[in-house]
Amino acid sequence: MSDSYLDSKVREALLAAKGSRSLAQNALMKWALTDERLLKAMAQPFIKAISGAAIAGAVKRGVTVPGMSGPPPKPPPKLSQSDLMQVLSQLGGGGASGDDERGAGEKLSAADILGGAPVPKPAAPVRRPGGALKSAQPADQASAIKTLAAVYARNRKRP
């Protein structure tokens, strides 16, 4: 399947369509249904993507064969448990109040989620004059993002 055959058919379609790309495209599609050589020349650059899409679609629909491998294993988390607890405690705060019974609207702390030691609850926000809220501790979104960036940078330096 040489490109010259495809190029000549494209030129022929453009000539027949008087330069209109959409009409030339329609002509090429009609010709490809009856001309196997043209169809192969058109599909050749895309055959890997087409076959990959066909396999992905079949697997998604539930097609299996004996010996087929399952989904790829999930990579282990990159954050250590202590780093993750620190980030979660800054993002969510939460109800590490010492007792196991929680009210209906109470949030879980990082320690509750990860099963580690209790993480101290951040102080309640303080209302400024004019109605604006100010956190008593720097446990806001900006500090959590800074912590994530520092952990990411530290993990990138590891071999």
Beta strands, then each sheet from edge to edge (+ up, - down):
strand 1: 126-127
strand 2: 133-134
sheet 1: 1+ 2-
end
